[in-house]
Amino acid sequence: LCTMLCYTGSMENIIFTDGASRGNPGRGGWGAVVIDSARVTLAEFGGCENNTTNNRMELTSAIEGLSKTEQDSINIVYTDSSYLINGITKWVFGWQRNGWKTKTKEDVLNKDLWMKLVDETKKRKVNFKYVGGHVGVAGNERCDFIATSFADNKKIDLYNGPLSGYPIINIQDVSQNLEKIGDKKSSKARSNAKAYSY
């Protein structure tokens, strides 16, 4: 299983994902923006659950975003969730070896969603990349808006059409993240993430 490989080229799909919940557990929402590089199209997706957690919504957004791309495609997933990145690029290998048990022999939290995400990464090439949340990265901000709108049960129109017609001009630009928080702070954010049992 390869989940974090670096691929170069101009034909990579770009996926932004985010999740939100009003309480842990509580009503939650997820959002994904999927840019299809081959067709030069963009589609927004979102959904909600009534009794869920922020982490479950983060996982769901990645699963749903990837599921909208073709099998064997090359994808970059941008997320502000260290839990998602650490889980799929590090912890999941030990979980699988241990029969989806943690080191303390407990069931892996959100096992059902981790299994689905592993399945999606087996079908396509995926590179998970961290972006800071709420630092002006357009794709991340849009996904946050979609996720929170669904969590708050607010009506929202989702775009599906040519990339050239998308109203957010800089949707593919993630450089604002590095300009605003810098590599040092970005690394600190990742290192300070809660160390879940694995």
DRENSEZA-475370 format. One record per residue: residue number from 1; residue in one letter; x, y, z of N, C-alpha, C in turn. Coordinates in Angstrom, 2 decimals. Last residue first. Layout:
! DRENSEZA-475370
n | res | nxx | nyy | nzz | caxx | cayy | cazz | cxx | cyy | czz
NUM | A | X | Y | Z | X | Y | Z | X | Y | Z
...
! end
This chain:
! DRENSEZA-475370
n | res | nxx | nyy | nzz | caxx | cayy | cazz | cxx | cyy | czz
198 | Y | -1.85 | 4.48 | 18.72 | -1.62 | 3.66 | 17.55 | -0.64 | 2.55 | 17.89
197 | S | -3.71 | 7.09 | 20.04 | -3.16 | 5.75 | 20.26 | -3.01 | 5.00 | 18.96
196 | Y | -2.75 | 10.39 | 18.99 | -3.75 | 9.35 | 19.15 | -3.08 | 7.99 | 19.32
195 | A | -1.57 | 13.16 | 20.04 | -0.98 | 11.86 | 19.70 | -2.00 | 10.77 | 19.99
194 | K | -2.60 | 16.16 | 18.59 | -2.83 | 15.18 | 19.62 | -2.31 | 13.81 | 19.18
193 | A | 0.01 | 18.19 | 17.22 | -1.25 | 17.47 | 17.06 | -1.37 | 16.40 | 18.13
192 | N | 2.40 | 19.42 | 17.23 | 1.56 | 19.62 | 18.41 | 0.23 | 18.91 | 18.32
191 | S | 3.47 | 18.94 | 14.76 | 4.07 | 18.26 | 15.89 | 3.23 | 18.37 | 17.15
190 | R | 1.91 | 20.64 | 13.13 | 1.84 | 19.19 | 12.95 | 2.36 | 18.47 | 14.19
189 | A | 2.67 | 23.12 | 14.09 | 1.26 | 22.74 | 14.15 | 1.11 | 21.23 | 14.02
188 | K | 5.38 | 23.08 | 13.47 | 4.97 | 23.11 | 14.87 | 3.52 | 22.67 | 15.02
187 | S | 5.27 | 23.22 | 10.72 | 5.82 | 22.02 | 11.34 | 5.40 | 21.93 | 12.80
186 | S | 4.21 | 25.79 | 10.49 | 3.48 | 24.66 | 9.93 | 3.95 | 23.36 | 10.57
185 | K | 6.24 | 27.32 | 11.58 | 4.96 | 27.24 | 12.30 | 4.14 | 26.07 | 11.80
184 | K | 8.22 | 26.80 | 9.61 | 8.46 | 26.55 | 11.03 | 7.16 | 26.39 | 11.80
183 | D | 7.19 | 27.62 | 7.13 | 7.46 | 26.20 | 7.37 | 7.61 | 25.89 | 8.86
182 | G | 4.53 | 30.07 | 7.33 | 5.92 | 29.65 | 7.25 | 6.11 | 28.18 | 7.60
181 | I | 2.15 | 31.42 | 7.32 | 2.53 | 30.74 | 8.54 | 3.95 | 30.21 | 8.51
180 | K | 2.05 | 32.96 | 4.92 | 1.44 | 33.47 | 6.15 | 1.91 | 32.75 | 7.40
179 | E | 3.38 | 31.61 | 2.90 | 3.68 | 33.02 | 3.14 | 3.20 | 33.46 | 4.51
178 | L | 2.20 | 29.11 | 2.96 | 3.60 | 29.23 | 3.32 | 3.98 | 30.67 | 3.62
177 | N | -0.45 | 29.85 | 2.18 | -0.20 | 29.13 | 3.42 | 1.25 | 29.30 | 3.87
176 | Q | -0.16 | 30.89 | -0.31 | -0.52 | 31.81 | 0.78 | -0.26 | 31.16 | 2.13
175 | S | 0.19 | 28.73 | -2.01 | 1.38 | 29.44 | -1.55 | 1.08 | 30.41 | -0.41
174 | V | -1.83 | 27.45 | -3.23 | -1.62 | 27.11 | -1.82 | -0.43 | 27.86 | -1.24
173 | D | -4.13 | 27.93 | -5.69 | -2.96 | 28.54 | -5.09 | -2.87 | 28.18 | -3.60
172 | Q | -6.46 | 27.17 | -6.86 | -5.36 | 26.20 | -6.88 | -4.11 | 26.71 | -6.17
171 | I | -8.17 | 29.40 | -6.63 | -8.50 | 28.17 | -5.92 | -7.33 | 27.17 | -5.86
170 | N | -8.28 | 32.08 | -7.43 | -7.02 | 31.52 | -6.96 | -7.18 | 30.18 | -6.24
169 | I | -11.00 | 32.67 | -8.12 | -9.94 | 32.67 | -9.14 | -8.69 | 31.92 | -8.68
168 | I | -13.99 | 31.47 | -7.64 | -12.80 | 31.71 | -6.82 | -11.58 | 31.55 | -7.72
167 | P | -15.94 | 30.79 | -9.56 | -15.82 | 32.18 | -9.11 | -14.60 | 32.48 | -8.25
166 | Y | -15.29 | 28.91 | -12.46 | -15.37 | 28.90 | -11.00 | -15.11 | 30.30 | -10.46
165 | G | -14.91 | 28.71 | -15.15 | -16.11 | 29.39 | -14.69 | -16.25 | 29.47 | -13.18
164 | S | -12.66 | 27.19 | -15.52 | -12.61 | 28.59 | -15.95 | -13.82 | 29.38 | -15.47
163 | L | -13.46 | 24.66 | -14.83 | -12.60 | 25.39 | -13.89 | -12.58 | 26.88 | -14.23
162 | P | -16.90 | 23.89 | -15.52 | -15.53 | 24.16 | -15.98 | -14.74 | 24.97 | -14.95
161 | G | -18.64 | 22.38 | -12.69 | -18.53 | 22.87 | -14.06 | -17.09 | 23.12 | -14.45
160 | N | -20.34 | 22.87 | -9.93 | -19.91 | 21.72 | -10.73 | -19.86 | 22.17 | -12.18
159 | Y | -20.75 | 24.15 | -6.61 | -20.38 | 24.36 | -8.02 | -19.97 | 23.04 | -8.66
158 | L | -23.51 | 24.27 | -4.45 | -22.23 | 23.66 | -4.78 | -21.97 | 23.76 | -6.27
157 | D | -25.06 | 26.43 | -2.24 | -25.00 | 26.00 | -3.64 | -23.59 | 25.48 | -3.93
156 | I | -26.62 | 25.74 | 0.84 | -25.42 | 26.15 | 0.14 | -25.46 | 25.60 | -1.28
155 | K | -28.39 | 26.27 | 3.84 | -28.45 | 26.01 | 2.40 | -27.17 | 26.53 | 1.74
154 | K | -27.31 | 24.84 | 6.92 | -27.58 | 26.01 | 6.08 | -27.56 | 25.62 | 4.61
153 | N | -26.64 | 23.15 | 9.03 | -27.90 | 22.93 | 8.29 | -28.31 | 24.16 | 7.49
152 | D | -24.19 | 23.29 | 10.12 | -25.19 | 24.24 | 10.64 | -26.54 | 24.14 | 9.94
151 | A | -22.87 | 21.45 | 8.57 | -22.97 | 21.20 | 10.01 | -24.05 | 22.07 | 10.64
150 | F | -22.99 | 22.74 | 6.09 | -23.73 | 21.49 | 6.29 | -23.90 | 21.19 | 7.77
149 | S | -21.30 | 24.90 | 6.74 | -22.68 | 25.14 | 6.27 | -23.53 | 23.89 | 6.46
148 | T | -18.93 | 23.64 | 7.34 | -19.65 | 24.30 | 8.42 | -21.09 | 24.62 | 8.02
147 | A | -18.25 | 22.65 | 4.75 | -18.42 | 21.75 | 5.89 | -19.24 | 22.39 | 7.00
146 | I | -18.06 | 25.01 | 3.22 | -19.00 | 23.96 | 2.84 | -19.31 | 23.08 | 4.05
145 | F | -16.02 | 26.34 | 4.61 | -17.33 | 26.97 | 4.48 | -18.41 | 25.93 | 4.13
144 | D | -13.93 | 24.54 | 4.25 | -14.39 | 24.85 | 5.60 | -15.78 | 25.46 | 5.56
143 | C | -13.63 | 24.74 | 1.51 | -14.07 | 23.47 | 2.09 | -14.58 | 23.67 | 3.51
142 | R | -12.72 | 27.39 | 1.35 | -13.99 | 27.01 | 0.72 | -14.51 | 25.70 | 1.30
141 | E | -10.29 | 27.22 | 2.70 | -11.34 | 28.11 | 3.22 | -12.70 | 27.72 | 2.63
140 | N | -8.90 | 25.50 | 1.01 | -9.18 | 25.10 | 2.38 | -10.31 | 25.93 | 2.97
139 | G | -8.74 | 27.08 | -1.30 | -9.39 | 25.77 | -1.33 | -9.78 | 25.28 | 0.04
138 | A | -7.32 | 29.40 | -0.39 | -8.69 | 29.48 | -0.92 | -9.42 | 28.14 | -0.89
137 | V | -5.74 | 30.05 | 2.50 | -5.67 | 29.14 | 1.36 | -7.09 | 28.95 | 0.83
136 | G | -5.92 | 31.61 | 4.80 | -6.12 | 32.25 | 3.51 | -5.93 | 31.36 | 2.31
135 | V | -5.80 | 30.27 | 7.11 | -4.66 | 31.16 | 6.83 | -4.76 | 31.75 | 5.42
134 | H | -7.45 | 28.18 | 8.05 | -7.79 | 29.58 | 8.31 | -6.59 | 30.52 | 8.14
133 | G | -4.96 | 25.66 | 8.47 | -6.36 | 26.05 | 8.42 | -6.52 | 27.53 | 8.73
132 | G | -2.18 | 24.87 | 6.38 | -2.72 | 25.45 | 7.60 | -4.19 | 25.84 | 7.42
131 | V | -1.90 | 21.73 | 4.79 | -2.02 | 23.19 | 4.67 | -2.60 | 23.70 | 5.98
130 | Y | -0.14 | 18.80 | 3.90 | -0.71 | 19.63 | 4.95 | -0.77 | 21.09 | 4.52
129 | K | -0.97 | 16.28 | 1.54 | -0.17 | 17.44 | 1.91 | -0.91 | 18.31 | 2.92
128 | F | -0.71 | 13.09 | 0.18 | -1.39 | 13.92 | 1.17 | -0.47 | 15.05 | 1.60
127 | N | -1.01 | 11.71 | -2.86 | -0.02 | 12.42 | -2.05 | -0.78 | 13.35 | -1.12
126 | V | -1.89 | 8.74 | -4.48 | -2.31 | 9.85 | -3.65 | -1.13 | 10.41 | -2.86
125 | K | -3.14 | 6.82 | -7.11 | -1.93 | 7.37 | -6.49 | -2.33 | 8.64 | -5.73
124 | R | -5.75 | 4.37 | -6.48 | -5.19 | 5.53 | -7.17 | -3.93 | 6.00 | -6.45
123 | K | -6.62 | 2.31 | -4.93 | -7.14 | 2.40 | -6.30 | -6.50 | 3.50 | -7.13
122 | K | -5.69 | 2.61 | -2.40 | -5.19 | 1.47 | -3.17 | -5.56 | 1.58 | -4.65
121 | T | -7.14 | 4.69 | -1.41 | -5.74 | 4.95 | -1.77 | -5.13 | 3.79 | -2.54
120 | E | -9.60 | 3.43 | -0.89 | -9.53 | 4.47 | -1.92 | -8.09 | 4.74 | -2.35
119 | D | -8.82 | 1.74 | 1.22 | -9.32 | 1.17 | -0.03 | -9.24 | 2.18 | -1.17
118 | V | -8.21 | 3.62 | 3.18 | -7.16 | 2.73 | 2.67 | -7.57 | 2.16 | 1.32
117 | L | -10.80 | 4.60 | 3.59 | -9.77 | 5.48 | 3.04 | -8.61 | 4.67 | 2.47
116 | K | -12.07 | 2.37 | 4.70 | -12.56 | 2.93 | 3.43 | -11.50 | 3.80 | 2.78
115 | M | -10.59 | 2.13 | 7.05 | -10.60 | 1.02 | 6.07 | -11.07 | 1.52 | 4.70
114 | W | -11.26 | 4.51 | 8.33 | -9.86 | 4.27 | 7.93 | -9.79 | 3.16 | 6.89
113 | L | -13.97 | 4.04 | 8.81 | -13.58 | 5.06 | 7.84 | -12.13 | 4.90 | 7.40
112 | D | -13.87 | 1.96 | 10.68 | -14.66 | 1.81 | 9.46 | -14.24 | 2.80 | 8.39
111 | K | -12.31 | 3.01 | 12.81 | -11.80 | 1.93 | 11.97 | -12.55 | 1.81 | 10.65
110 | N | -12.58 | 4.97 | 14.73 | -12.96 | 5.29 | 13.34 | -12.45 | 4.25 | 12.35
109 | L | -9.98 | 3.69 | 16.71 | -11.10 | 4.62 | 16.62 | -11.33 | 4.99 | 15.15
108 | V | -9.19 | 0.30 | 16.87 | -8.82 | 1.59 | 16.31 | -10.07 | 2.47 | 16.20
107 | D | -9.67 | -1.42 | 19.93 | -10.09 | -1.20 | 18.55 | -9.68 | 0.20 | 18.10
106 | E | -6.70 | -2.09 | 21.85 | -8.06 | -1.58 | 21.71 | -8.38 | -1.41 | 20.24
105 | K | -4.08 | -2.75 | 22.38 | -5.02 | -3.83 | 22.04 | -6.48 | -3.38 | 22.01
104 | T | -2.33 | -0.73 | 22.53 | -2.94 | -1.13 | 23.80 | -4.04 | -2.17 | 23.60
103 | K | -1.77 | -0.24 | 19.94 | -0.72 | -0.89 | 20.74 | -1.25 | -1.35 | 22.09
102 | T | -4.96 | -1.04 | 18.37 | -3.89 | -0.13 | 18.78 | -2.83 | -0.92 | 19.56
101 | K | -6.00 | -3.10 | 15.64 | -5.93 | -2.84 | 17.07 | -4.79 | -1.86 | 17.34
100 | W | -6.15 | -4.20 | 13.11 | -6.90 | -2.99 | 13.41 | -7.08 | -2.80 | 14.91
99 | G | -4.20 | -6.21 | 13.18 | -5.62 | -6.56 | 13.06 | -6.54 | -5.43 | 13.44
98 | N | -1.65 | -5.24 | 13.15 | -2.19 | -5.68 | 14.44 | -3.68 | -6.01 | 14.38
97 | R | -1.27 | -4.36 | 10.57 | -0.47 | -5.50 | 11.04 | -1.06 | -6.10 | 12.32
96 | Q | -2.99 | -2.14 | 10.63 | -3.28 | -3.27 | 9.77 | -2.53 | -4.52 | 10.22
95 | W | -1.66 | -0.48 | 12.47 | -3.02 | -0.94 | 12.73 | -3.35 | -2.17 | 11.90
94 | G | 0.72 | 0.02 | 11.10 | 0.74 | -0.74 | 12.34 | -0.64 | -1.29 | 12.68
93 | F | -0.36 | 1.52 | 9.00 | 0.41 | 0.31 | 8.71 | 0.50 | -0.59 | 9.95
92 | V | -1.58 | 3.78 | 10.09 | -2.41 | 2.74 | 9.50 | -1.65 | 1.44 | 9.25
91 | W | 0.32 | 5.69 | 10.93 | -0.29 | 4.80 | 11.90 | -1.00 | 3.61 | 11.28
90 | K | 1.20 | 6.97 | 8.33 | 2.05 | 6.35 | 9.36 | 1.31 | 5.27 | 10.14
89 | T | -0.62 | 7.98 | 6.54 | 0.76 | 7.83 | 6.08 | 1.66 | 7.13 | 7.09
88 | I | -3.09 | 8.09 | 7.81 | -3.01 | 7.38 | 6.53 | -1.57 | 7.17 | 6.06
87 | G | -2.49 | 9.47 | 10.26 | -3.17 | 8.18 | 10.23 | -2.92 | 7.42 | 8.95
86 | N | -1.31 | 11.88 | 9.49 | -0.55 | 10.92 | 10.28 | -1.16 | 9.53 | 10.22
85 | I | -3.53 | 13.01 | 8.06 | -2.24 | 12.75 | 7.42 | -1.43 | 11.72 | 8.19
84 | L | -5.61 | 13.12 | 10.03 | -5.80 | 12.44 | 8.76 | -4.45 | 12.06 | 8.13
83 | Y | -4.35 | 14.66 | 12.02 | -4.90 | 13.34 | 12.34 | -5.06 | 12.51 | 11.06
82 | S | -3.92 | 17.06 | 10.79 | -2.76 | 16.23 | 11.09 | -3.18 | 14.80 | 11.42
81 | S | -5.79 | 18.65 | 8.49 | -5.93 | 17.67 | 9.56 | -4.66 | 16.82 | 9.71
80 | D | -6.01 | 20.25 | 6.36 | -5.44 | 20.87 | 7.55 | -5.49 | 19.92 | 8.75
79 | T | -5.08 | 19.04 | 3.09 | -5.91 | 19.00 | 4.29 | -5.22 | 19.73 | 5.43
78 | Y | -5.06 | 18.12 | -0.25 | -4.65 | 19.15 | 0.70 | -5.62 | 19.16 | 1.88
77 | V | -3.99 | 15.58 | -2.22 | -5.04 | 15.92 | -1.27 | -4.47 | 16.93 | -0.27
76 | I | -3.39 | 14.94 | -5.52 | -2.84 | 15.61 | -4.35 | -4.01 | 16.02 | -3.46
75 | N | -3.33 | 12.04 | -7.63 | -4.05 | 13.04 | -6.85 | -3.20 | 13.65 | -5.74
74 | I | -3.80 | 10.27 | -10.55 | -2.79 | 10.83 | -9.66 | -3.41 | 12.02 | -8.95
73 | S | -5.81 | 7.31 | -11.13 | -5.47 | 8.71 | -11.32 | -4.41 | 9.13 | -10.30
72 | D | -6.71 | 4.77 | -10.70 | -5.38 | 4.91 | -11.31 | -5.01 | 6.37 | -11.59
71 | Q | -10.12 | 5.77 | -11.01 | -9.12 | 4.83 | -10.52 | -7.84 | 4.98 | -11.34
70 | E | -11.02 | 9.26 | -10.92 | -10.92 | 7.97 | -11.60 | -9.88 | 7.08 | -10.94
69 | T | -12.70 | 10.75 | -8.10 | -11.67 | 10.73 | -9.13 | -11.60 | 9.34 | -9.74
68 | K | -14.42 | 10.52 | -6.01 | -14.93 | 11.22 | -7.19 | -13.89 | 11.27 | -8.32
67 | S | -13.03 | 9.43 | -3.94 | -13.97 | 8.55 | -4.66 | -14.53 | 9.19 | -5.91
66 | L | -11.69 | 11.63 | -2.86 | -10.95 | 10.66 | -3.67 | -11.89 | 9.79 | -4.50
65 | G | -13.87 | 12.84 | -1.47 | -13.13 | 13.54 | -2.51 | -12.40 | 12.58 | -3.44
64 | E | -14.64 | 10.83 | 0.34 | -15.58 | 11.28 | -0.69 | -14.85 | 12.00 | -1.82
63 | I | -12.29 | 10.63 | 1.91 | -12.85 | 9.46 | 1.22 | -13.74 | 9.90 | 0.07
62 | A | -12.07 | 13.26 | 2.89 | -11.01 | 12.68 | 2.06 | -11.51 | 11.48 | 1.26
61 | S | -14.46 | 13.49 | 4.34 | -14.18 | 14.43 | 3.25 | -13.10 | 13.89 | 2.32
60 | T | -14.16 | 11.48 | 6.27 | -15.21 | 11.37 | 5.25 | -14.93 | 12.29 | 4.08
59 | L | -12.10 | 12.54 | 7.85 | -11.90 | 11.30 | 7.10 | -12.91 | 11.16 | 5.97
58 | E | -13.45 | 14.78 | 8.88 | -12.19 | 14.95 | 8.14 | -11.94 | 13.71 | 7.27
57 | M | -15.54 | 13.53 | 10.24 | -15.85 | 14.38 | 9.09 | -14.60 | 14.65 | 8.24
56 | R | -14.13 | 12.26 | 12.25 | -14.90 | 11.45 | 11.30 | -15.24 | 12.26 | 10.05
55 | N | -13.13 | 14.51 | 13.59 | -12.22 | 13.59 | 12.91 | -12.95 | 12.69 | 11.92
54 | N | -15.47 | 15.67 | 14.63 | -14.68 | 16.40 | 13.66 | -13.76 | 15.45 | 12.88
53 | T | -18.15 | 13.23 | 14.81 | -17.04 | 14.00 | 15.37 | -16.29 | 14.71 | 14.25
52 | T | -21.77 | 12.88 | 15.11 | -20.45 | 12.53 | 14.60 | -19.39 | 13.36 | 15.28
51 | N | -24.82 | 12.80 | 14.32 | -24.11 | 12.46 | 15.54 | -22.71 | 11.96 | 15.17
50 | N | -25.69 | 13.61 | 11.76 | -26.27 | 14.21 | 12.95 | -25.49 | 13.93 | 14.23
49 | E | -23.79 | 14.68 | 8.95 | -24.23 | 13.60 | 9.83 | -24.70 | 14.23 | 11.13
48 | C | -23.55 | 15.84 | 5.53 | -23.65 | 16.02 | 6.97 | -24.03 | 14.71 | 7.66
47 | G | -21.64 | 17.12 | 2.70 | -22.67 | 16.31 | 3.33 | -22.66 | 16.52 | 4.83
46 | G | -20.36 | 17.96 | -0.57 | -20.52 | 18.15 | 0.86 | -21.64 | 17.28 | 1.39
45 | F | -18.34 | 19.12 | -3.30 | -19.17 | 18.10 | -2.67 | -19.27 | 18.39 | -1.18
44 | E | -17.69 | 20.66 | -6.43 | -17.74 | 20.75 | -4.98 | -18.70 | 19.69 | -4.44
43 | A | -15.50 | 20.40 | -9.18 | -16.77 | 20.02 | -8.56 | -16.64 | 20.11 | -7.05
42 | L | -14.11 | 21.51 | -12.20 | -14.10 | 21.57 | -10.74 | -15.48 | 21.20 | -10.22
41 | T | -12.02 | 20.62 | -15.02 | -13.31 | 20.90 | -14.37 | -13.12 | 20.95 | -12.86
40 | V | -10.21 | 19.61 | -16.91 | -10.17 | 21.02 | -16.50 | -11.53 | 21.44 | -15.95
39 | R | -9.85 | 16.98 | -17.41 | -11.05 | 17.61 | -17.99 | -11.10 | 19.11 | -17.74
38 | A | -7.45 | 16.60 | -16.04 | -7.59 | 16.17 | -17.42 | -8.75 | 16.87 | -18.12
37 | S | -7.82 | 17.55 | -13.43 | -6.83 | 18.20 | -14.30 | -6.99 | 17.82 | -15.76
36 | D | -10.41 | 18.32 | -11.50 | -10.02 | 17.28 | -12.46 | -9.10 | 17.91 | -13.49
35 | I | -10.60 | 19.15 | -8.25 | -10.23 | 19.73 | -9.54 | -9.69 | 18.62 | -10.43
34 | V | -12.89 | 19.20 | -5.74 | -12.12 | 18.29 | -6.59 | -11.89 | 18.94 | -7.94
33 | V | -13.42 | 19.90 | -2.47 | -13.32 | 20.55 | -3.77 | -12.38 | 19.71 | -4.62
32 | A | -15.56 | 18.99 | 0.17 | -14.44 | 18.63 | -0.71 | -14.55 | 19.42 | -2.00
31 | G | -16.68 | 18.85 | 3.56 | -16.64 | 19.50 | 2.26 | -15.41 | 19.07 | 1.48
30 | W | -19.00 | 17.89 | 6.13 | -17.73 | 17.74 | 5.42 | -17.83 | 18.43 | 4.07
29 | G | -20.37 | 18.27 | 9.44 | -20.42 | 18.41 | 7.99 | -19.04 | 18.22 | 7.39
28 | G | -22.36 | 17.25 | 12.32 | -21.14 | 17.56 | 11.58 | -21.37 | 17.70 | 10.09
27 | R | -23.65 | 17.44 | 15.54 | -23.94 | 17.50 | 14.12 | -22.69 | 17.95 | 13.38
26 | G | -21.48 | 15.58 | 17.77 | -22.54 | 16.53 | 17.49 | -22.84 | 16.50 | 16.01
25 | P | -19.25 | 14.28 | 20.35 | -19.96 | 14.28 | 19.07 | -21.03 | 15.37 | 18.98
24 | N | -18.50 | 17.33 | 19.97 | -17.72 | 16.12 | 19.68 | -18.16 | 15.01 | 20.62
23 | G | -19.84 | 20.20 | 18.31 | -19.81 | 19.28 | 19.44 | -19.05 | 18.03 | 19.02
22 | R | -20.26 | 20.33 | 15.31 | -20.76 | 21.22 | 16.36 | -20.93 | 20.39 | 17.62
21 | S | -17.54 | 19.79 | 13.08 | -18.64 | 19.28 | 13.89 | -18.99 | 20.28 | 14.98
20 | A | -16.03 | 19.39 | 9.84 | -16.41 | 20.22 | 10.99 | -17.49 | 19.52 | 11.78
19 | G | -13.41 | 19.00 | 7.40 | -14.55 | 18.52 | 8.15 | -14.81 | 19.42 | 9.34
18 | D | -12.09 | 19.14 | 4.05 | -12.20 | 19.65 | 5.42 | -13.45 | 19.07 | 6.07
17 | T | -9.91 | 19.19 | 1.17 | -10.90 | 18.54 | 2.04 | -10.93 | 19.22 | 3.40
16 | F | -9.12 | 19.44 | -2.25 | -9.11 | 20.10 | -0.94 | -10.20 | 19.44 | -0.09
15 | I | -7.28 | 18.00 | -4.77 | -8.44 | 17.83 | -3.90 | -8.21 | 18.57 | -2.59
14 | I | -6.31 | 17.85 | -8.09 | -6.12 | 18.55 | -6.82 | -7.41 | 18.44 | -6.02
13 | N | -4.76 | 15.50 | -10.23 | -5.98 | 16.08 | -9.70 | -5.65 | 16.75 | -8.37
12 | E | -2.04 | 16.04 | -12.36 | -2.48 | 15.63 | -11.04 | -3.81 | 16.29 | -10.70
11 | M | -0.70 | 16.65 | -14.67 | -1.98 | 15.96 | -14.76 | -2.45 | 15.41 | -13.42
10 | S | 1.80 | 17.71 | -14.74 | 0.70 | 18.67 | -14.74 | -0.67 | 17.99 | -14.73
9 | G | 4.33 | 16.44 | -12.48 | 3.61 | 16.50 | -13.74 | 2.40 | 17.39 | -13.60
8 | T | 5.22 | 14.06 | -9.95 | 5.37 | 15.34 | -10.64 | 4.63 | 15.28 | -11.96
7 | Y | 4.64 | 12.73 | -6.76 | 4.47 | 12.62 | -8.20 | 4.60 | 14.00 | -8.81
6 | C | 5.57 | 11.03 | -3.93 | 5.63 | 12.31 | -4.62 | 5.55 | 12.08 | -6.12
5 | L | 3.39 | 9.24 | -1.80 | 4.45 | 9.26 | -2.78 | 4.43 | 10.61 | -3.47
4 | M | 1.77 | 7.79 | 0.41 | 2.40 | 9.10 | 0.37 | 3.61 | 9.04 | -0.54
3 | T | 0.72 | 5.29 | 0.16 | -0.21 | 6.38 | 0.42 | 0.44 | 7.74 | 0.38
2 | C | 0.71 | 2.08 | -1.00 | 1.46 | 3.34 | -1.05 | 0.48 | 4.48 | -0.86
1 | L | 0.86 | -1.19 | 0.00 | 0.00 | 0.00 | 0.00 | 0.89 | 1.24 | 0.00
! end
